[in-house]
Amino acid sequence: MKIPNEVYNVLKWVGLILLPACAWLVAQIAPAWGWENTEAIVTTLNATGTFIGILIGVSTLSYYKDGGAE
């Protein structure tokens, strides 16, 4: 499975920067605001980031297995 470069770059940014930052932010501010299910929200954000990381990892392996940039 190869992901186009533009999609790869967006997924990498979302998976490695945006979702972990959002998870941290929710974990910090949710108790102050009295939000319910904070743990479930943080877990979902982190799991989604991990899933995206796996997808880009599989894409990277596929890219190099096929000889990289040709």
Backbone as XML, in Angstrom:
<?xml version="1.0"?>
<chain id="A" units="angstrom">
  <residue number="1" name="MET">
    <atom name="N" x="0.842" y="-1.166" z="0.000"/>
    <atom name="CA" x="0.000" y="0.000" z="0.000"/>
    <atom name="C" x="0.892" y="1.235" z="0.000"/>
  </residue>
  <residue number="2" name="LYS">
    <atom name="N" x="0.847" y="1.987" z="-1.052"/>
    <atom name="CA" x="1.587" y="3.245" z="-1.118"/>
    <atom name="C" x="0.614" y="4.408" z="-0.990"/>
  </residue>
  <residue number="3" name="ILE">
    <atom name="N" x="0.970" y="5.366" z="-0.163"/>
    <atom name="CA" x="0.160" y="6.567" z="0.015"/>
    <atom name="C" x="0.841" y="7.689" z="-0.769"/>
  </residue>
  <residue number="4" name="PRO">
    <atom name="N" x="0.069" y="8.472" z="-1.542"/>
    <atom name="CA" x="0.674" y="9.616" z="-2.247"/>
    <atom name="C" x="1.377" y="10.557" z="-1.259"/>
  </residue>
  <residue number="5" name="ASN">
    <atom name="N" x="2.423" y="11.223" z="-1.722"/>
    <atom name="CA" x="3.245" y="12.085" z="-0.860"/>
    <atom name="C" x="2.436" y="13.120" z="-0.094"/>
  </residue>
  <residue number="6" name="GLU">
    <atom name="N" x="1.470" y="13.749" z="-0.757"/>
    <atom name="CA" x="0.687" y="14.793" z="-0.096"/>
    <atom name="C" x="-0.132" y="14.206" z="1.050"/>
  </residue>
  <residue number="7" name="VAL">
    <atom name="N" x="-0.743" y="13.067" z="0.814"/>
    <atom name="CA" x="-1.544" y="12.401" z="1.844"/>
    <atom name="C" x="-0.634" y="11.929" z="2.976"/>
  </residue>
  <residue number="8" name="TYR">
    <atom name="N" x="0.509" y="11.362" z="2.624"/>
    <atom name="CA" x="1.484" y="10.897" z="3.614"/>
    <atom name="C" x="1.890" y="12.041" z="4.541"/>
  </residue>
  <residue number="9" name="ASN">
    <atom name="N" x="2.204" y="13.192" z="3.960"/>
    <atom name="CA" x="2.651" y="14.338" z="4.762"/>
    <atom name="C" x="1.556" y="14.822" z="5.713"/>
  </residue>
  <residue number="10" name="VAL">
    <atom name="N" x="0.320" y="14.865" z="5.230"/>
    <atom name="CA" x="-0.791" y="15.280" z="6.082"/>
    <atom name="C" x="-1.024" y="14.262" z="7.195"/>
  </residue>
  <residue number="11" name="LEU">
    <atom name="N" x="-1.054" y="12.971" z="6.842"/>
    <atom name="CA" x="-1.257" y="11.939" z="7.853"/>
    <atom name="C" x="-0.145" y="11.948" z="8.890"/>
  </residue>
  <residue number="12" name="LYS">
    <atom name="N" x="1.081" y="12.154" z="8.442"/>
    <atom name="CA" x="2.211" y="12.191" z="9.363"/>
    <atom name="C" x="2.055" y="13.346" z="10.351"/>
  </residue>
  <residue number="13" name="TRP">
    <atom name="N" x="1.665" y="14.509" z="9.858"/>
    <atom name="CA" x="1.478" y="15.672" z="10.718"/>
    <atom name="C" x="0.326" y="15.438" z="11.696"/>
  </residue>
  <residue number="14" name="VAL">
    <atom name="N" x="-0.779" y="14.900" z="11.189"/>
    <atom name="CA" x="-1.940" y="14.648" z="12.046"/>
    <atom name="C" x="-1.611" y="13.592" z="13.097"/>
  </residue>
  <residue number="15" name="GLY">
    <atom name="N" x="-0.985" y="12.494" z="12.664"/>
    <atom name="CA" x="-0.705" y="11.391" z="13.575"/>
    <atom name="C" x="0.389" y="11.662" z="14.587"/>
  </residue>
  <residue number="16" name="LEU">
    <atom name="N" x="1.399" y="12.428" z="14.181"/>
    <atom name="CA" x="2.548" y="12.652" z="15.063"/>
    <atom name="C" x="2.519" y="13.968" z="15.839"/>
  </residue>
  <residue number="17" name="ILE">
    <atom name="N" x="1.735" y="14.939" z="15.362"/>
    <atom name="CA" x="1.708" y="16.258" z="16.006"/>
    <atom name="C" x="0.311" y="16.602" z="16.521"/>
  </residue>
  <residue number="18" name="LEU">
    <atom name="N" x="-0.668" y="16.647" z="15.630"/>
    <atom name="CA" x="-1.990" y="17.162" z="15.976"/>
    <atom name="C" x="-2.721" y="16.307" z="17.011"/>
  </residue>
  <residue number="19" name="LEU">
    <atom name="N" x="-2.882" y="15.018" z="16.747"/>
    <atom name="CA" x="-3.660" y="14.184" z="17.662"/>
    <atom name="C" x="-3.016" y="14.050" z="19.045"/>
  </residue>
  <residue number="20" name="PRO">
    <atom name="N" x="-1.702" y="13.814" z="19.137"/>
    <atom name="CA" x="-1.118" y="13.798" z="20.487"/>
    <atom name="C" x="-1.262" y="15.133" z="21.220"/>
  </residue>
  <residue number="21" name="ALA">
    <atom name="N" x="-1.140" y="16.237" z="20.491"/>
    <atom name="CA" x="-1.307" y="17.550" z="21.123"/>
    <atom name="C" x="-2.747" y="17.744" z="21.599"/>
  </residue>
  <residue number="22" name="CYS">
    <atom name="N" x="-3.701" y="17.310" z="20.799"/>
    <atom name="CA" x="-5.107" y="17.408" z="21.204"/>
    <atom name="C" x="-5.396" y="16.528" z="22.409"/>
  </residue>
  <residue number="23" name="ALA">
    <atom name="N" x="-4.833" y="15.330" z="22.426"/>
    <atom name="CA" x="-5.029" y="14.424" z="23.557"/>
    <atom name="C" x="-4.482" y="15.057" z="24.836"/>
  </residue>
  <residue number="24" name="TRP">
    <atom name="N" x="-3.308" y="15.638" z="24.750"/>
    <atom name="CA" x="-2.716" y="16.292" z="25.918"/>
    <atom name="C" x="-3.588" y="17.469" z="26.370"/>
  </residue>
  <residue number="25" name="LEU">
    <atom name="N" x="-4.040" y="18.280" z="25.421"/>
    <atom name="CA" x="-4.868" y="19.439" z="25.752"/>
    <atom name="C" x="-6.159" y="19.015" z="26.441"/>
  </residue>
  <residue number="26" name="VAL">
    <atom name="N" x="-6.838" y="18.010" z="25.892"/>
    <atom name="CA" x="-8.080" y="17.530" z="26.494"/>
    <atom name="C" x="-7.812" y="16.998" z="27.902"/>
  </residue>
  <residue number="27" name="ALA">
    <atom name="N" x="-6.726" y="16.244" z="28.074"/>
    <atom name="CA" x="-6.400" y="15.699" z="29.393"/>
    <atom name="C" x="-6.155" y="16.807" z="30.413"/>
  </residue>
  <residue number="28" name="GLN">
    <atom name="N" x="-5.633" y="17.939" z="29.963"/>
    <atom name="CA" x="-5.324" y="19.035" z="30.877"/>
    <atom name="C" x="-6.535" y="19.887" z="31.208"/>
  </residue>
  <residue number="29" name="ILE">
    <atom name="N" x="-7.364" y="20.208" z="30.214"/>
    <atom name="CA" x="-8.449" y="21.172" z="30.454"/>
    <atom name="C" x="-9.793" y="20.531" z="30.792"/>
  </residue>
  <residue number="30" name="ALA">
    <atom name="N" x="-9.995" y="19.288" z="30.429"/>
    <atom name="CA" x="-11.297" y="18.653" z="30.650"/>
    <atom name="C" x="-11.705" y="18.627" z="32.125"/>
  </residue>
  <residue number="31" name="PRO">
    <atom name="N" x="-10.803" y="18.272" z="33.036"/>
    <atom name="CA" x="-11.220" y="18.282" z="34.452"/>
    <atom name="C" x="-11.619" y="19.686" z="34.942"/>
  </residue>
  <residue number="32" name="ALA">
    <atom name="N" x="-10.934" y="20.699" z="34.464"/>
    <atom name="CA" x="-11.250" y="22.062" z="34.883"/>
    <atom name="C" x="-12.632" y="22.496" z="34.405"/>
  </residue>
  <residue number="33" name="TRP">
    <atom name="N" x="-13.047" y="21.968" z="33.266"/>
    <atom name="CA" x="-14.345" y="22.312" z="32.700"/>
    <atom name="C" x="-15.437" y="21.318" z="33.086"/>
  </residue>
  <residue number="34" name="GLY">
    <atom name="N" x="-15.059" y="20.265" z="33.783"/>
    <atom name="CA" x="-16.039" y="19.288" z="34.212"/>
    <atom name="C" x="-16.555" y="18.388" z="33.099"/>
  </residue>
  <residue number="35" name="TRP">
    <atom name="N" x="-15.747" y="18.207" z="32.066"/>
    <atom name="CA" x="-16.166" y="17.345" z="30.955"/>
    <atom name="C" x="-16.191" y="15.892" z="31.415"/>
  </residue>
  <residue number="36" name="GLU">
    <atom name="N" x="-17.173" y="15.183" z="30.919"/>
    <atom name="CA" x="-17.280" y="13.766" z="31.238"/>
    <atom name="C" x="-16.534" y="12.936" z="30.203"/>
  </residue>
  <residue number="37" name="ASN">
    <atom name="N" x="-16.226" y="11.704" z="30.573"/>
    <atom name="CA" x="-15.580" y="10.740" z="29.667"/>
    <atom name="C" x="-14.234" y="11.225" z="29.132"/>
  </residue>
  <residue number="38" name="THR">
    <atom name="N" x="-13.517" y="11.988" z="29.933"/>
    <atom name="CA" x="-12.223" y="12.508" z="29.510"/>
    <atom name="C" x="-11.260" y="11.391" z="29.135"/>
  </residue>
  <residue number="39" name="GLU">
    <atom name="N" x="-11.218" y="10.365" z="29.945"/>
    <atom name="CA" x="-10.293" y="9.260" z="29.677"/>
    <atom name="C" x="-10.606" y="8.593" z="28.338"/>
  </residue>
  <residue number="40" name="ALA">
    <atom name="N" x="-11.880" y="8.428" z="28.039"/>
    <atom name="CA" x="-12.275" y="7.809" z="26.770"/>
    <atom name="C" x="-11.898" y="8.692" z="25.584"/>
  </residue>
  <residue number="41" name="ILE">
    <atom name="N" x="-12.049" y="9.987" z="25.742"/>
    <atom name="CA" x="-11.690" y="10.913" z="24.655"/>
    <atom name="C" x="-10.189" y="10.881" z="24.405"/>
  </residue>
  <residue number="42" name="VAL">
    <atom name="N" x="-9.404" y="10.948" z="25.469"/>
    <atom name="CA" x="-7.942" y="10.931" z="25.336"/>
    <atom name="C" x="-7.476" y="9.607" z="24.730"/>
  </residue>
  <residue number="43" name="THR">
    <atom name="N" x="-8.065" y="8.510" z="25.191"/>
    <atom name="CA" x="-7.708" y="7.197" z="24.642"/>
    <atom name="C" x="-8.045" y="7.117" z="23.163"/>
  </residue>
  <residue number="44" name="THR">
    <atom name="N" x="-9.184" y="7.642" z="22.777"/>
    <atom name="CA" x="-9.584" y="7.629" z="21.363"/>
    <atom name="C" x="-8.629" y="8.456" z="20.512"/>
  </residue>
  <residue number="45" name="LEU">
    <atom name="N" x="-8.256" y="9.631" z="20.979"/>
    <atom name="CA" x="-7.311" y="10.471" z="20.237"/>
    <atom name="C" x="-5.962" y="9.766" z="20.088"/>
  </residue>
  <residue number="46" name="ASN">
    <atom name="N" x="-5.471" y="9.182" z="21.172"/>
    <atom name="CA" x="-4.179" y="8.489" z="21.106"/>
    <atom name="C" x="-4.243" y="7.245" z="20.231"/>
  </residue>
  <residue number="47" name="ALA">
    <atom name="N" x="-5.335" y="6.501" z="20.302"/>
    <atom name="CA" x="-5.483" y="5.305" z="19.469"/>
    <atom name="C" x="-5.558" y="5.682" z="17.990"/>
  </residue>
  <residue number="48" name="THR">
    <atom name="N" x="-6.243" y="6.770" z="17.682"/>
    <atom name="CA" x="-6.326" y="7.227" z="16.297"/>
    <atom name="C" x="-4.951" y="7.652" z="15.786"/>
  </residue>
  <residue number="49" name="GLY">
    <atom name="N" x="-4.190" y="8.354" z="16.608"/>
    <atom name="CA" x="-2.831" y="8.740" z="16.228"/>
    <atom name="C" x="-1.942" y="7.527" z="15.998"/>
  </residue>
  <residue number="50" name="THR">
    <atom name="N" x="-2.087" y="6.516" z="16.852"/>
    <atom name="CA" x="-1.315" y="5.282" z="16.681"/>
    <atom name="C" x="-1.697" y="4.566" z="15.401"/>
  </residue>
  <residue number="51" name="PHE">
    <atom name="N" x="-2.986" y="4.505" z="15.115"/>
    <atom name="CA" x="-3.464" y="3.875" z="13.886"/>
    <atom name="C" x="-2.894" y="4.575" z="12.652"/>
  </residue>
  <residue number="52" name="ILE">
    <atom name="N" x="-2.905" y="5.895" z="12.661"/>
    <atom name="CA" x="-2.339" y="6.653" z="11.540"/>
    <atom name="C" x="-0.843" y="6.377" z="11.433"/>
  </residue>
  <residue number="53" name="GLY">
    <atom name="N" x="-0.150" y="6.296" z="12.565"/>
    <atom name="CA" x="1.273" y="5.972" z="12.551"/>
    <atom name="C" x="1.541" y="4.614" z="11.923"/>
  </residue>
  <residue number="54" name="ILE">
    <atom name="N" x="0.689" y="3.643" z="12.221"/>
    <atom name="CA" x="0.825" y="2.320" z="11.611"/>
    <atom name="C" x="0.620" y="2.401" z="10.105"/>
  </residue>
  <residue number="55" name="LEU">
    <atom name="N" x="-0.386" y="3.139" z="9.671"/>
    <atom name="CA" x="-0.635" y="3.283" z="8.227"/>
    <atom name="C" x="0.555" y="3.899" z="7.500"/>
  </residue>
  <residue number="56" name="ILE">
    <atom name="N" x="1.127" y="4.954" z="8.059"/>
    <atom name="CA" x="2.259" y="5.574" z="7.371"/>
    <atom name="C" x="3.498" y="4.683" z="7.457"/>
  </residue>
  <residue number="57" name="GLY">
    <atom name="N" x="3.610" y="3.900" z="8.528"/>
    <atom name="CA" x="4.720" y="2.951" z="8.622"/>
    <atom name="C" x="4.618" y="1.866" z="7.561"/>
  </residue>
  <residue number="58" name="VAL">
    <atom name="N" x="3.416" y="1.328" z="7.359"/>
    <atom name="CA" x="3.199" y="0.316" z="6.317"/>
    <atom name="C" x="3.485" y="0.905" z="4.946"/>
  </residue>
  <residue number="59" name="SER">
    <atom name="N" x="3.051" y="2.132" z="4.733"/>
    <atom name="CA" x="3.306" y="2.794" z="3.457"/>
    <atom name="C" x="4.803" y="2.984" z="3.224"/>
  </residue>
  <residue number="60" name="THR">
    <atom name="N" x="5.538" y="3.365" z="4.267"/>
    <atom name="CA" x="6.977" y="3.558" z="4.147"/>
    <atom name="C" x="7.680" y="2.250" z="3.820"/>
  </residue>
  <residue number="61" name="LEU">
    <atom name="N" x="7.289" y="1.175" z="4.510"/>
    <atom name="CA" x="7.881" y="-0.139" z="4.224"/>
    <atom name="C" x="7.605" y="-0.561" z="2.784"/>
  </residue>
  <residue number="62" name="SER">
    <atom name="N" x="6.393" y="-0.326" z="2.320"/>
    <atom name="CA" x="6.024" y="-0.674" z="0.950"/>
    <atom name="C" x="6.849" y="0.135" z="-0.050"/>
  </residue>
  <residue number="63" name="TYR">
    <atom name="N" x="7.043" y="1.409" z="0.261"/>
    <atom name="CA" x="7.812" y="2.300" z="-0.606"/>
    <atom name="C" x="9.239" y="1.784" z="-0.771"/>
  </residue>
  <residue number="64" name="TYR">
    <atom name="N" x="9.889" y="1.442" z="0.343"/>
    <atom name="CA" x="11.271" y="0.975" z="0.275"/>
    <atom name="C" x="11.379" y="-0.447" z="-0.262"/>
  </residue>
  <residue number="65" name="LYS">
    <atom name="N" x="10.380" y="-1.267" z="-0.016"/>
    <atom name="CA" x="10.376" y="-2.621" z="-0.541"/>
    <atom name="C" x="10.327" y="-2.609" z="-2.070"/>
  </residue>
  <residue number="66" name="ASP">
    <atom name="N" x="9.622" y="-1.626" z="-2.618"/>
    <atom name="CA" x="9.497" y="-1.495" z="-4.072"/>
    <atom name="C" x="10.639" y="-0.701" z="-4.701"/>
  </residue>
  <residue number="67" name="GLY">
    <atom name="N" x="11.665" y="-0.405" z="-3.952"/>
    <atom name="CA" x="12.831" y="0.259" z="-4.506"/>
    <atom name="C" x="12.906" y="1.750" z="-4.264"/>
  </residue>
  <residue number="68" name="GLY">
    <atom name="N" x="11.993" y="2.319" z="-3.482"/>
    <atom name="CA" x="12.045" y="3.739" z="-3.180"/>
    <atom name="C" x="11.697" y="4.587" z="-4.388"/>
  </residue>
  <residue number="69" name="ALA">
    <atom name="N" x="12.245" y="5.776" z="-4.426"/>
    <atom name="CA" x="11.977" y="6.702" z="-5.525"/>
    <atom name="C" x="12.723" y="6.245" z="-6.761"/>
  </residue>
  <residue number="70" name="GLU">
    <atom name="N" x="11.957" y="5.930" z="-7.752"/>
    <atom name="CA" x="12.576" y="5.447" z="-9.005"/>
    <atom name="C" x="12.382" y="6.442" z="-10.119"/>
  </residue>
</chain>
